[in-house]
Amino acid sequence: MGHSQAEKAATHQRIVDVAARRFRELGLDGIGVADVMKEAGMTVGGFYKHFESRDELVTEALGAAFTSLDAWEARAENLAQAVRDYLSEAHRDAPGKGCALGALLGDVGRSNEATRDVFTERVKHNLAFSEGLLDIKDPAERRARAMLQMSACLGAIGLARAVSDPVLSKEILDGVAGQLIPLLPGPPD
């Protein structure tokens, strides 16, 4: 007896959700198809009923992982708090639930073109969103400020995760937030 389309769609989404979380935690090369499928409660043989290749799974999982950024945008009325949340120890310590841009920045640069295209579209989306919040008349300056904000946040979260010294890690997060927040529009809290 075959599975219904709804069951197949639910299974597909479960695989994508597991992959999205685990890729953010372990990197694109840190977990294989067999482990993703096992964690999703499936066999490796079932993988090809849902995806033509691992690259297809990576691309789809990356797109799904970007939903965490939608929550950041929803808090945009208080950018200072959103930056504090992003540059926090809680976000640093939970990459599987956090920003896919920050978690996979280094991996995507070495990935295939389809994955890089998905990543690029999200970067463009985030830059446009940030530009729209900035009250800077000159378009080039507004774009540059949005790039600075994005680069500072991504760089700080990546560096804070990479260092082994917890004091230095927190100093990176707090220091970048302290420098970045005064540059944001609106009230500091």
N, C-alpha and C positions, 0 to 999 in steps of 0.2 A: 504494500500500500504506500503510495507516494505522500510526500509532505505537501501541505497546502502552500499557496503563495505567501500567505501571512506567516506561516511557520518558517519558511525559507528566508523571508525578509527579516524576521526576528533573529534567526540564527546568524544571518549575514551581519546584522547590526551588532550582535554580541561579539563576533569576531573582530569587527572594526573597533569597537569600544575597548576591548582587551588590548589590541595592538596599539591604539592611540595612547593608552596609559603606559603600557610597557615600553614603547619606543621612547616616550618622554623620560622614563625612569632610567633606561639602560642604553639609550642611543639606538640609531637605526640598525647598526650591526650587532647590538648587544643581545638580541633575542631572535631566535629563528622561528620559522613557520611552525615547526613541530611543537615548540613550547607555547606559542600563541594558541594554536588549536587545542592543545591539552588544557590550557587554562580556560578556554572557552567551552570545554566539555565536548570537544569534537576529536575526530581522528584526522591524521594528516591527509588521508585519502579524500576526505570531504572538502579539503581546501579548494580543489580545482572545480568544485561545483559552484563556488562563489567568486573565485578570482582566476584570471588567466595566468598571473605571475605574482611573485612576491612584490615586485615593483608596483603592481597595481594596488596591492594591499597597503603598501607604504604610502602611496599617494592618497588613497582614500582615508587612511587613518590620520594622516597629517591634516587633511581638511576637517575631519571630525574633531581633532584636538584643538583646532582654532576656536571652538565654541567657548573655551575658557576666556578668550579675549573679549567676547561679547559682554561678559559680566563686568569686565573692567570698563568698557564703554558705557555701561549703564550707570556707573558711578561717576561719570564725567562731570557732573555738577560740582564735585569736590575733587579736583585733580590732585590737590596736595595729599588728600587721604588715599586716593588711588595709587599714587606714587609710593607713599609709605607702606601700603599693603603689598605692592609689587616688590619693593626693596626691603622685605621683612625676612626674619629668620624662618617664619612659618612657610612662606613661599619658597625660600631657598631649600628648605628641608623636605618639600613635597613636590618634586618636579613632575610626578605622574598626574597630579591634579592641577598643575599650574600652566603657565604660558608655554606653548609649544615653540614659539619663536626663540625664547631664551633657552629652553631645554635642548633644542635640536639645531641651533645656529651653526655649530661647527660641522655637524653631520651632513646637513643639507648641501653645503658647499661642495661636498664630494659625492653627491647623489646624482641620479639621472635627471634628465631635462624635465620630465613630467612632474617630478617631485619639486624640483627647483621652481617650476612655473607656479605650482600651488603656493609655495612659500612666497614667491615674488608678488603674487596677487594679494596675499594677506599683508605684506609689508606696504604695498601701495595703498591698500584700504586703510591701514593704521595711520600712515602718514597723512592721507587726505582727512581722516577724522581729526587728527591732532591739529592740522592746519586750520580746520574749521573752528576750532576752539580758541585759537590765538587771535588777539586783537592787535595785529601788526599789519599796517597798511601795505607795505612793500611786499609783493608776492615772493620775491627771492629770499628776503629776510625771514618771512613767515615759514617758508619751506625749510630753510636752513635751521630754524629754531625747532621745528618738528623733528627733523633728522637728529639734531643734538639730543633732544629729549629721548627719542627712541634708542639711539646709540648708547646714551648714558645708562638707561635702564637695563638694556640687554647686556651691555658690557659688565655692569656691576653685578647683576645676578649670576652671570657666567663665571666671573672672577671669584665671587664669594663662594660659589660651589666648588671651584677648583682648588682653592688653597686648603691646606690641612690645619692651619692655625685658626681655631674658632674665634679668638680675639680679633685677629686680622680680618677674618671673614665679616664679622659684625661691623668692624670699623669701615670696611669697604661699603657695606650697605648704608650705614648711617651717614658716612661722609658724602657719598654721592647724592643721597636724598637731601642732605642739608645744603648742598650746592645747587641742586636742581629745583627744589621747591620754590625758592624765591624768583625763579624765572617763569613760573607758571601763572596763568591768568587767575584772577579771583582771589578770594581770601585764603590765607595760608593754612587754615584748618577747616 
